[in-house]
Every structure is written in structure tokens, then in C-alpha cells.
Amino acid sequence: MTVGLSTYAFFWQWQTTADSPLDLIDMIDRTADWDVTRFQICDYPHIESYDDARLAELRRHAERRGVALELGTRGLRPEHLRRYLRLADRLDVRLVRSMFNTVDHKPTKAEAIELLGTVLPDFESAGVTLALETYEQVPVQTIVDTVAAVGSPNLGICLDPANSVAALEHPTHTIGITAPYVRNIHVKDFAFTRKDGWVGFTLAGCPLGEGLLDYDHMVEVVRPDERGIDQIIEHWLPWQGDSETTIRIENEWNLHNLQYLRSKA
């Protein structure tokens, strides 16, 4: 089993709310200190401002610590994806996760197929996989249809069953229809809790094994070990009222989730 951590596993620790926000070097060190060999730099906008020298130092540091890097961004515009492909080259990254939509661009399925068909030859030449994440803004079937239509061996799906729950898509359904195309998994557990006064619900994260994610079923269907698919730990940890408490719980969840996944190996 290849387990990784993500910038989302340290989400509250690199925000400006932290007394001493972590940078990527800090997060790589924490990842290595916990004997984890993958780190996904996902939705971390600062990386786009790194010059070649800083990217080279980041790559060297990750190599020294025995941590392989992955990247994550949003959007399907070819110029943006090529920008991340260049970052992938500088960082020796073999997988880039993306999503259909950005704030100012929400492509139709036909447009997505056209855009991806334009840029995927570049990913193929570079030996980099592009994985589109399942999430509530785009029906899972649309993502599956798009990946199938493009038909590139370097295009797949980043499976996150929790995300699509907000669009009333059941996790079992999401797992089932995406399984043949999965190239990366975001692992996080989740649960509904009643809001104050029992008026409505909150959908939020929880430690692995304590919520609604049927992890064993997901692994049985997707077969990540057999297929060489990384499992990247993320969280949906709500703000706990102060930075110290939130960060402490975030790290408790990290250690719990690592132990949980290792117990399944």
C-alpha cells in the first residue's frame, strides 16, 4: 500500500491563521518524519510563484527525505494544465490532479473533451498522468464519460467518494462507475451531524473508520495495491474555535488515519 499526505492534511497549519504557518519544506519534513513516501501539493497557489531555483531546492529536499511529490490544481484550460506540466517536470512529478471547473470557467462535457484532447498528448510525451477529481459541481457520470471519450492512457480519475455526496450521489455509486478509470484516491471519512436545534445537518470530516466511508468496499472494488494507485490522506476538519486546538486535532487525525490505513495493509 502506498499512502501519502496532502496539503489538505495540513490545511489549517499552512493558513495565515496559524501562529507559524508551515511551508512546503515543513510539510515534506512532517511527511517523512511519519515514514510516509508521498506528498501531494494540492490547491496550494503559492507553488505557482516559485522560480526554477526554488523548485529545484524543493525537489532536492523531497528526494533527500525520500518523499515523491504529486501536484493538484483546478481547471481544464490547456495553457494552465501545461503550466502544471512544467511544474511537474521541475519537481519530478508523475501525477497531476485537476478538476473541471474554476471560478471563471465551467466547461461543458463536449468542451472538456476538446480541451483535454488538445493537451493530453503533452502529458503522454512527458509520462505524466492527469487525474480528474470527483466532486459535487460535476456529475460523476460526466467525468467518467469525458475520460472515456478522450481515451488517453495518461488520463484518469482522482476518486474522492465524499465530495459527490453533496450532489446526492451515493459513495458506492461513485466508486462503482469510476473504478476502471481511477489513478489516484483521496481518502477521507465523513459524517452528517445535526445542527443546533436539530435544524438541518452539517456534512464534515471525521477520523477514518468513524464515519460513512466504506473504505473496505472502496479498496475491494478499485484494487489500489494491485494497480499501483496512491492513497492520499485529506481531511474535512472544521475550525475548532482557535488555531492551537484545530492544529492539534488535525495532527491527531493525521496520525490516526495513517495508523488506520497501515492496519489494512
Secondary structure as a PSIPRED ss2 file (coil, helix, strand):
# PSIPRED VFORMAT (PSIPRED V4.0)

   1 M C   1.000  0.000  0.000
   2 T C   1.000  0.000  0.000
   3 V E   0.000  0.000  1.000
   4 G E   0.000  0.000  1.000
   5 L E   0.000  0.000  1.000
   6 S E   0.000  0.000  1.000
   7 T H   0.000  1.000  0.000
   8 Y H   0.000  1.000  0.000
   9 A H   0.000  1.000  0.000
  10 F H   0.000  1.000  0.000
  11 F H   0.000  1.000  0.000
  12 W H   0.000  1.000  0.000
  13 Q H   0.000  1.000  0.000
  14 W C   1.000  0.000  0.000
  15 Q C   1.000  0.000  0.000
  16 T C   1.000  0.000  0.000
  17 T C   1.000  0.000  0.000
  18 A C   1.000  0.000  0.000
  19 D C   1.000  0.000  0.000
  20 S C   1.000  0.000  0.000
  21 P C   1.000  0.000  0.000
  22 L C   1.000  0.000  0.000
  23 D C   1.000  0.000  0.000
  24 L H   0.000  1.000  0.000
  25 I H   0.000  1.000  0.000
  26 D H   0.000  1.000  0.000
  27 M H   0.000  1.000  0.000
  28 I H   0.000  1.000  0.000
  29 D H   0.000  1.000  0.000
  30 R H   0.000  1.000  0.000
  31 T H   0.000  1.000  0.000
  32 A H   0.000  1.000  0.000
  33 D H   0.000  1.000  0.000
  34 W C   1.000  0.000  0.000
  35 D C   1.000  0.000  0.000
  36 V C   1.000  0.000  0.000
  37 T C   1.000  0.000  0.000
  38 R E   0.000  0.000  1.000
  39 F E   0.000  0.000  1.000
  40 Q E   0.000  0.000  1.000
  41 I E   0.000  0.000  1.000
  42 C E   0.000  0.000  1.000
  43 D C   1.000  0.000  0.000
  44 Y C   1.000  0.000  0.000
  45 P H   0.000  1.000  0.000
  46 H H   0.000  1.000  0.000
  47 I H   0.000  1.000  0.000
  48 E H   0.000  1.000  0.000
  49 S H   0.000  1.000  0.000
  50 Y C   1.000  0.000  0.000
  51 D C   1.000  0.000  0.000
  52 D H   0.000  1.000  0.000
  53 A H   0.000  1.000  0.000
  54 R H   0.000  1.000  0.000
  55 L H   0.000  1.000  0.000
  56 A H   0.000  1.000  0.000
  57 E H   0.000  1.000  0.000
  58 L H   0.000  1.000  0.000
  59 R H   0.000  1.000  0.000
  60 R H   0.000  1.000  0.000
  61 H H   0.000  1.000  0.000
  62 A H   0.000  1.000  0.000
  63 E H   0.000  1.000  0.000
  64 R H   0.000  1.000  0.000
  65 R C   1.000  0.000  0.000
  66 G C   1.000  0.000  0.000
  67 V C   1.000  0.000  0.000
  68 A E   0.000  0.000  1.000
  69 L E   0.000  0.000  1.000
  70 E E   0.000  0.000  1.000
  71 L E   0.000  0.000  1.000
  72 G E   0.000  0.000  1.000
  73 T C   1.000  0.000  0.000
  74 R C   1.000  0.000  0.000
  75 G C   1.000  0.000  0.000
  76 L C   1.000  0.000  0.000
  77 R C   1.000  0.000  0.000
  78 P H   0.000  1.000  0.000
  79 E H   0.000  1.000  0.000
  80 H H   0.000  1.000  0.000
  81 L H   0.000  1.000  0.000
  82 R H   0.000  1.000  0.000
  83 R H   0.000  1.000  0.000
  84 Y H   0.000  1.000  0.000
  85 L H   0.000  1.000  0.000
  86 R H   0.000  1.000  0.000
  87 L H   0.000  1.000  0.000
  88 A H   0.000  1.000  0.000
  89 D H   0.000  1.000  0.000
  90 R H   0.000  1.000  0.000
  91 L H   0.000  1.000  0.000
  92 D C   1.000  0.000  0.000
  93 V C   1.000  0.000  0.000
  94 R C   1.000  0.000  0.000
  95 L E   0.000  0.000  1.000
  96 V E   0.000  0.000  1.000
  97 R E   0.000  0.000  1.000
  98 S E   0.000  0.000  1.000
  99 M C   1.000  0.000  0.000
 100 F C   1.000  0.000  0.000
 101 N C   1.000  0.000  0.000
 102 T E   0.000  0.000  1.000
 103 V C   1.000  0.000  0.000
 104 D C   1.000  0.000  0.000
 105 H E   0.000  0.000  1.000
 106 K C   1.000  0.000  0.000
 107 P C   1.000  0.000  0.000
 108 T C   1.000  0.000  0.000
 109 K H   0.000  1.000  0.000
 110 A H   0.000  1.000  0.000
 111 E H   0.000  1.000  0.000
 112 A H   0.000  1.000  0.000
 113 I H   0.000  1.000  0.000
 114 E H   0.000  1.000  0.000
 115 L H   0.000  1.000  0.000
 116 L H   0.000  1.000  0.000
 117 G H   0.000  1.000  0.000
 118 T H   0.000  1.000  0.000
 119 V H   0.000  1.000  0.000
 120 L H   0.000  1.000  0.000
 121 P H   0.000  1.000  0.000
 122 D H   0.000  1.000  0.000
 123 F H   0.000  1.000  0.000
 124 E H   0.000  1.000  0.000
 125 S H   0.000  1.000  0.000
 126 A H   0.000  1.000  0.000
 127 G C   1.000  0.000  0.000
 128 V C   1.000  0.000  0.000
 129 T E   0.000  0.000  1.000
 130 L E   0.000  0.000  1.000
 131 A E   0.000  0.000  1.000
 132 L E   0.000  0.000  1.000
 133 E E   0.000  0.000  1.000
 134 T C   1.000  0.000  0.000
 135 Y E   0.000  0.000  1.000
 136 E C   1.000  0.000  0.000
 137 Q C   1.000  0.000  0.000
 138 V E   0.000  0.000  1.000
 139 P C   1.000  0.000  0.000
 140 V H   0.000  1.000  0.000
 141 Q H   0.000  1.000  0.000
 142 T H   0.000  1.000  0.000
 143 I H   0.000  1.000  0.000
 144 V H   0.000  1.000  0.000
 145 D H   0.000  1.000  0.000
 146 T H   0.000  1.000  0.000
 147 V H   0.000  1.000  0.000
 148 A H   0.000  1.000  0.000
 149 A H   0.000  1.000  0.000
 150 V H   0.000  1.000  0.000
 151 G C   1.000  0.000  0.000
 152 S C   1.000  0.000  0.000
 153 P C   1.000  0.000  0.000
 154 N C   1.000  0.000  0.000
 155 L E   0.000  0.000  1.000
 156 G E   0.000  0.000  1.000
 157 I E   0.000  0.000  1.000
 158 C E   0.000  0.000  1.000
 159 L E   0.000  0.000  1.000
 160 D C   1.000  0.000  0.000
 161 P C   1.000  0.000  0.000
 162 A C   1.000  0.000  0.000
 163 N H   0.000  1.000  0.000
 164 S H   0.000  1.000  0.000
 165 V H   0.000  1.000  0.000
 166 A H   0.000  1.000  0.000
 167 A H   0.000  1.000  0.000
 168 L C   1.000  0.000  0.000
 169 E C   1.000  0.000  0.000
 170 H C   1.000  0.000  0.000
 171 P H   0.000  1.000  0.000
 172 T H   0.000  1.000  0.000
 173 H H   0.000  1.000  0.000
 174 T H   0.000  1.000  0.000
 175 I H   0.000  1.000  0.000
 176 G H   0.000  1.000  0.000
 177 I H   0.000  1.000  0.000
 178 T H   0.000  1.000  0.000
 179 A H   0.000  1.000  0.000
 180 P H   0.000  1.000  0.000
 181 Y H   0.000  1.000  0.000
 182 V E   0.000  0.000  1.000
 183 R E   0.000  0.000  1.000
 184 N E   0.000  0.000  1.000
 185 I E   0.000  0.000  1.000
 186 H E   0.000  0.000  1.000
 187 V E   0.000  0.000  1.000
 188 K C   1.000  0.000  0.000
 189 D E   0.000  0.000  1.000
 190 F E   0.000  0.000  1.000
 191 A E   0.000  0.000  1.000
 192 F E   0.000  0.000  1.000
 193 T E   0.000  0.000  1.000
 194 R E   0.000  0.000  1.000
 195 K C   1.000  0.000  0.000
 196 D H   0.000  1.000  0.000
 197 G H   0.000  1.000  0.000
 198 W H   0.000  1.000  0.000
 199 V C   1.000  0.000  0.000
 200 G C   1.000  0.000  0.000
 201 F E   0.000  0.000  1.000
 202 T E   0.000  0.000  1.000
 203 L E   0.000  0.000  1.000
 204 A E   0.000  0.000  1.000
 205 G E   0.000  0.000  1.000
 206 C E   0.000  0.000  1.000
 207 P C   1.000  0.000  0.000
 208 L C   1.000  0.000  0.000
 209 G C   1.000  0.000  0.000
 210 E C   1.000  0.000  0.000
 211 G C   1.000  0.000  0.000
 212 L C   1.000  0.000  0.000
 213 L C   1.000  0.000  0.000
 214 D C   1.000  0.000  0.000
 215 Y H   0.000  1.000  0.000
 216 D H   0.000  1.000  0.000
 217 H H   0.000  1.000  0.000
 218 M H   0.000  1.000  0.000
 219 V H   0.000  1.000  0.000
 220 E H   0.000  1.000  0.000
 221 V H   0.000  1.000  0.000
 222 V H   0.000  1.000  0.000
 223 R C   1.000  0.000  0.000
 224 P H   0.000  1.000  0.000
 225 D H   0.000  1.000  0.000
 226 E H   0.000  1.000  0.000
 227 R H   0.000  1.000  0.000
 228 G C   1.000  0.000  0.000
 229 I C   1.000  0.000  0.000
 230 D E   0.000  0.000  1.000
 231 Q E   0.000  0.000  1.000
 232 I E   0.000  0.000  1.000
 233 I E   0.000  0.000  1.000
 234 E C   1.000  0.000  0.000
 235 H C   1.000  0.000  0.000
 236 W C   1.000  0.000  0.000
 237 L C   1.000  0.000  0.000
 238 P C   1.000  0.000  0.000
 239 W C   1.000  0.000  0.000
 240 Q C   1.000  0.000  0.000
 241 G C   1.000  0.000  0.000
 242 D C   1.000  0.000  0.000
 243 S H   0.000  1.000  0.000
 244 E H   0.000  1.000  0.000
 245 T H   0.000  1.000  0.000
 246 T H   0.000  1.000  0.000
 247 I H   0.000  1.000  0.000
 248 R H   0.000  1.000  0.000
 249 I H   0.000  1.000  0.000
 250 E H   0.000  1.000  0.000
 251 N H   0.000  1.000  0.000
 252 E H   0.000  1.000  0.000
 253 W H   0.000  1.000  0.000
 254 N H   0.000  1.000  0.000
 255 L H   0.000  1.000  0.000
 256 H H   0.000  1.000  0.000
 257 N H   0.000  1.000  0.000
 258 L H   0.000  1.000  0.000
 259 Q H   0.000  1.000  0.000
 260 Y H   0.000  1.000  0.000
 261 L H   0.000  1.000  0.000
 262 R H   0.000  1.000  0.000
 263 S H   0.000  1.000  0.000
 264 K C   1.000  0.000  0.000
 265 A C   1.000  0.000  0.000
